[in-house]
Amino acid sequence: MAKHVIVIGAGVVGLACAWRLRRRGHRVTLLDPSPASGASHAAAGMLAAVSEYYFEEESLLALSLPASRLYPQIIAELARRTGGPTGFRDIPTIVATADSADRERLEHLGDQQRSIGLTVTALTPSKAREMESFFSPRISGAFLAEDDRQVNPRVLAGAYLSDLEADEGCDVRPLAAAELLWRDGAVVGVRAAAVPGAEVFTHRFDERAVDTDEMTGDAPSWSSEDLPAGDSIDIAADLVVVANGLLSPTLAGLPEGLEWPIRPVYGDVIRLRTPEHLRPLLTRTVRGLVHGRSVYIVPREDGTIVIGATEREDGRDAVLGGRSAATAARRPGPGARGRGARTRGGHGTSPLRHPRQRADPGADRPRAHRRYRHLSPRHPAQRADRRGRRRSRGRHRRRRRMACLRPLALVEAGGFGMKVIINGEATQVDADTVAALVSQRTGRALAPDGTPADGGRLGLAVALNDEVVLRRNWHATPLTEGATIEIVTATQGG
């Protein structure tokens, strides 16, 4: 029997619920003054049930893995109805590591994943670079998660919304739900109203094409016309679906004693466009473990890439971690700079090393120097010549290393660093949590409880603004501009 269902919230979850309800013959009223403007606008869209699995998350995996495997079927049905793009890409994920500690942590996790039946394939660094030439020669290891996929949430939301707006059985209304209406112990409708001073949302459901080489914000755009003010209205319904994310706990009329299992988790992303001659920069989603910090790089079909490396629960919705994302993303691969992305091969991967070969790949390589060909290896003249050549090579390597650091210097000039005081000394850091700072200063990856991932002892205590931070809270404790940090190393003595 067909019912009337109100869906509160038009993010990806609410849109998907409304769309499926219509496929099953129910009448739907969708309430949201600004569709897909929250997490659906910001998310990278990785369907990473395998690569995002962590220890003791089997209950979550039991939901996320079957859902990920259903995506192709759902997307095919949506594409048939709309005839347009859906943002879905059936491509796997490569997870790479920056150093030996990261590799050891990843191998341990990979063993756990395989033990519960997940498909994870270990890759050597050379094999990973063969699959994606983007990777730096310095990666220490990698694995392939073939069951992972990705979707562009903005495009997906646009596909859902366009189909629902054209459907006579769905009423999409730019109203905010204010209260659940009850009768005889059951929810029978929703009280909704225009939010005073709110504006009509006019979001383009794609990656914004910004015609500039400067870094810009990517917040949703709004029209200048306010929603019409008026009294609230009551809308009756047989069922109500609450899917408006962080606003859901503010809804009046929720059952007494309900502990809403939701909290805000913030992250910062950078979106870059790749020059035409370098596309595709990547053919798979890339996740990295860089000195204990996670980073991801998601390639879109339109040539843009999404980079992210931060996760925080400090309640601040401002963009804070741009430099962290850019720096961490450079470690597993060449990263991006200036007007777009660096060359796919990255520094040190080109076979054309001799100057004449770089200028003319078809030129013959000059013969080796023969001045001391007939001298004994112990002859002083030959030893001096060899020392000179070693010094020359060393200077050349140093120049190359400095060249690799120039893009990071440009990022620092953009003002992404954070100035703090560590043990009485003012310094600039790119860490956004206590755990990230400790990991950077010790060179060791940290487990979620703050202990070293390699199983050894750390012997450190940390105080932030004169308050001791417990080790288990290091990952959840953010750093702020001007913070005073004391890092104390434990020593033995009498």
N, C-alpha and C positions, 0 to 999 in steps of 0.2 A: 504493500500500500504506500502510495506516494505521500511524503510529508513535506512540511515547510521547515527549512533549517536556516537559522541565522549563523553565519560565520563571522566572528569578530577578528579582524586583522587580515590584511591582504599582503603579507609577506609570502615567501615561497610555500611555507607550510599551510597558511590559510587558503592561498590560491589553489594549491593541490587538493585540499579537502573539498573546496567548493566545486572544483572541476570534476572530481570523481563522483560527488553527490549528484551532479547533473547527469553524468553518464548512467547513473542508476535510476534516473527518473524523478528525483526529488526536486522541489522548487527551493531556490536558494536566494537569500538576501545577504550580500557581502558588505560589511561596514568597515570603512577605513578612510580617513580624510587624506592620507598620503601613502598610497600603495607602494610597497617595495622600497621604502625609504630608510629602513633600519639596517639590521644585519644582512638582509637580502641585497642591499645596495653595496655593502662593504666587503662581503665574504669573497674569498678566492674561488670557492666552489669545488674543492677537492672531495671526491667520493672515495676516501682513503680508508676503508674499513681494515685493510691489511697493514699498510705502512703506518697508520696512526694507532694501531693496537699497542697497548702497553700491559705490563704485568697485572694479573688479577682483574682484567676487564672482560672476562668471558661473558658476563651477563649483557654487557653493552654490545659485544661482538655478535651475540645471538640475534640481535635486532639489526645491527648495521650491515652485516655481511649479506643476509638475504635481501635487504632493502636495496643494497648496491646492485645485486644481480637482477633485480626487477626493473632497474632503471631503463635498460634498452627497450624493453617491451612497452613501458609507459611512454617513453619518448617517441617511439615509433607511432603509437596511437595519437599522441598530440600532434606530431608532424603531419599525419594524414589529414587531420581536421583543419589545421591552420595553413598548411602549404608553405610555411615560412621556417626560418631558423629557430632552433630550440636551445642552442648553446651547449649541447651535449657532445662530448668527445670520448670515444671508447679507446683511450690510450692508457698504457700502464704507467707506473711510477718507478723511477730509479732513486734509491736512497744511497747517498755517498757520505763518507766520513773524512774528516780533515787530518786526524792524527791517530796514533796507535791506541790511545785511550778511548777515543770515539769508536774506533773499529772494534775494540774488545767489547765495548758496551753493545754495539750493534750485533755482533756475532752471538752474544748471550741472548739478546732479544730474538734473533732469528731462530735460534734453537728452540726457544719457547713457542714461537709462532708455528714452526713445523711440527712440534709435538702435539698441537691441538688441531692439526690438519690444514693449516693455511699454506698456500703455494708461495714460497719464497725461494728465489734462486740466487745463490751467492755469485758475485762477479769479481773478477780480478780488476785492478785499476786499468790495465791495458784494454780489457774487454769493455769496461764501462766507457772508456774514451773512444773505443771503436764504434760503440752504439751512439754516443753523443760527443762529438768533437769539442763541444763547449767546455768539458771538464778540464781542469788544470792537471798537469802531470803530477802535482803534489798530493792528490787524493790518496788516502791509505787503503780504501776498500769500498765496496758497494754491494747492494743486492737489488734484485728486480722483483717488484710486486705486480704480478700480471693481472690480478683481480681488481686493481684500483682503476678508477675512471675520474673524469672531471666534468663539470658543467659550469657554464657562465650564469650565475643566478640572475643577473639583470636581464639577459636575453630570455631565460626560462620564464621569469616573472612576466615579461612582456608578452610571450606566447600564450601563457595561461590567461592573462587579463584580456587580451584581444579576443580570444575565443569566448570568454564569459560575457564580455560586453556585447557581443553579437548574438548572444543566446537569449531568446525571449523568456526563458525560464529562470534567468538569473538577473537580479536587480542589484547593480553595483552602486552603492550610495556613499558619497563623501561625508559621512557622519562618524562621530566618535561615540563608542559605546560607553555609557556612564554607569549603568546599574543593571543587574539581573533581576527580573521580575518573578515572584514566586506566588503559587497558589496551591493549597493543599499539599504542601511538602514537596512540590516539584517546580522546576523552572519552566515558565510558560512564555517568556519573551524577554525583550531587552528595551531599556530606556536609552535613547540615543539623542544626540544634539550636536549642532555645530559648535566647535570650540571657539569662544570669543577671541578675536584677533588672529585666528589661524588662517593660513593661506592655502589656496588650491595647489596641489602638487602637480607639476608638469614634467616629470622625469622622463628622459629618453632612456629606453630600456636597452642600453648597450654601453660599451666603454666610450667615454667622452672623447671626441676627436679634438684635442686642444692644439691649435696651430701656433705653437710657440716652443722654443727650446728651453724655456725657464721651467723650474719646478712649480707646479700650481696645485691648489686644493682640488679635490674631486667630490665635494659635497653635492647633494641633489640640488637642482635649480628650482626656484619657486616663482610663481607669478605674483604680481603686485595686487591682485584683486582678492579681497577678503571673502571668506565664505559668508553667505547671508546670515545675519543674526536672527534668532527666533527661539521660540519655546521648544523644550524637549518634546519628543514624540515617543510613544510606546508602540513597539512592533511585536505582535504576537507571533509565536512560533511553537512548533512541536518539539524541536530540539535546538540547542545552542552549542556551538563549538567555539571555545575560547582559544584563540591562536594569535594574540597580539603581543607576544614576547614579554619584554620588560614592563610593559604597561599593564599586564594582566593582574598583578597583585593589587593595583590601585582600583580595580573594578569593585564598585559597591555591590553588596548582595551575595558575596561569596559565602559558602558554608562556614559557620563558626568553627574555630579550632583548626581550620585548614592551614597546614604548613606548606606554602607554595614552594616547590623544589626548583627554584630558579634564582639566578644571581647574575649580575653583569660581569662579563669577561671582555676586556678591551684588547685590541691589537692594532698595529699600524702597518699599512701596506704602501708600496710604491708601485705605480703603474708606468711602464715605459713602452715606447714604440720602437720597433726594430727597423732600421733602414731596409729598403726594398732589396738591396743587393745581398743582404745577410740572411734573408728569410729562406727557410725556417731556421731560427736560431736554435730552437730545441724541437724535438719531435715527441718528447715524453715529458710528463711532469717530473720535476726534480725536487727531492727533499734532501736536506743535508743536516749532518750533525757536526757542528763547528765548535770545538772546545767545550762541549757539553750543551751548546745552545742549538735549538732547532731553527732551520731556515727552509723556506720553500720558494720555488720558482715555477710558475704555472704559465705555459704558453697558450695563447688564444689563437683562434683560427684567423683573426684579422691582423695578426702580426704583432700585437701587443703582448707584453709579459707582465705578470703580477708577482711582485716580490714581497715576502713578509718574513719577519724574524722576531716579533715581539708578542708577548701575552702577559697581561697584567690585570689585576683586580683592585685597582686603586680608586675607582669611581670617577677618574678624569677622562672625559671624552675628547680632549684635545689630542692633536697629533704630537707624539713625544719621541717616537723611536725611529725616525727616518734614517738617521746615521747608522743605528744598529742594524737595520735591515740592509742598507747598502753595503756596510762593511762585511757582515756575515755572508752576504750573497757572493762577494768577491772570492771567498776562500775556496768553495768547491769548483768554481769556474771563473772565467775572466771578468764576469760581471758586466756593468754598464757604466758609461760615462758620457759627459757632454751631450751630444746631439742624439744619442741612441745607445747602441750596444757596441762593445768591443768586438774585434774579429773573432770568428768562431773558434779558430785554432788556439788562440791565446798565446801568451808568451812562452817560448821554449818548445813549441810543438812543430814549428816549421822545419822541413828537411833542408831548406835553403839557408845554410848558415854562413858560407863564405861570401864576403862582400861582392865579388864578381858574379857569383851565382845569383845573389839577390837582384843585382842589376840586370843580368841577362841569364835566365835559367838555362839557356842552350849553350852557354860558354863552357869551355873546358876548365876544370879546376886546375889552378897553377900547381906545378910540381913542388914537392917538399923542398925545404931549404937544404942545400948540400955543402955549405961552406966547410963544415967540420966532419964531412962524411968519413974520412979515412983516419980520424984521430981516435985514440983510445977513449972509452967512456970516462976514464979518470983524468983526462987531460984538463988542466985548469981553464983553458979557453972554452972548451965545450961545456964544462960545468957552469961557467959564467953566462954563456949564451942561454942555457936551459933555465937558469935562474931568472934571466931577463924576460924570457918568454912566459914563465909562470907569473911573474909580477904583472906583465901586460894582460894576461888572461884574467888575473884577479881584479885589476882595475876595470876591465870590460864587464865582468860580472857585477861589480858594485854599481856601475852606471846603469846596467839593465835593471837591477833591483830598485834603484832610485826611480827609474822610469815607471816601474810598476806601481810605485807609491804616489805618483803625481795625481792620478784620479782621486785617491783618498784625500789628498791635500785640498783638492777642489771641493770635495764634500764637506771637509772641516770648515773651509772658508764660508760655506753656506750657513753655518751656525747650528749644526746638528749636535755638536758636542755638549756634554754636561759638565760644569765645573763644580767640583766638590773638594772638601778638605779631608785628606787621609793622613792620620797620625800627625796632624799639625801642619801638613804641607799641602798647599793649594795645587790641584792637578785637574786635568781634563780627562774624562773617561767616556767610553761608549757603552757602558753597561747600564741596564735599566732596572736590575734587581740586585740584592745583596749576593745571591748565588752566582749571578753572571760576573760580578766584580771579583769574588773569591776565585772563581774558575779562571778568570783572565790572569790574576796575579800569581796563582799557583801553577797554572798550566795543566790542571787536572779537571776532568769532567766530574760533575756531582750528580748523585742520584736524587730522586725527589725528596728524600728525607734529609738531604744536605751532606750525607756521607760520601766519600770518594767512590766513584763508580768502579775503580779498580780494586776495591776491597781493603785498601790500606788505611793508615791513620792520617788525619789532616793536622791535628794539633793547633787549631785556630779558634779564636773567639772574636766575635764582631759586636761592636756597639754602634748604634746609629742615633745621632743626636742625644748622646748620653744615656740611651736605653739599650740594654743588652738584647740582641736579637737571637732567639733560640734557633738552633741549627735547623730544626724541622720547618721553621718559618722563613728560611732564607729565600726560597724561590718565590714566595708570595709577598715579600717585603720590597716595595719599590724604592728606588733612589730618586731624590729630588735635587733640583738646582740649589747649590750652596750647602748641601747637607754636610754634617760633620761626622766622620767615620773613624773609628778606632779599630784597627786589626791587631790583635795581640797573639803572639806565637808562644805556645807553651814550651817551657824549658825545664830540664831536671837539674836539681842542685840541692845543697844542704843549707 
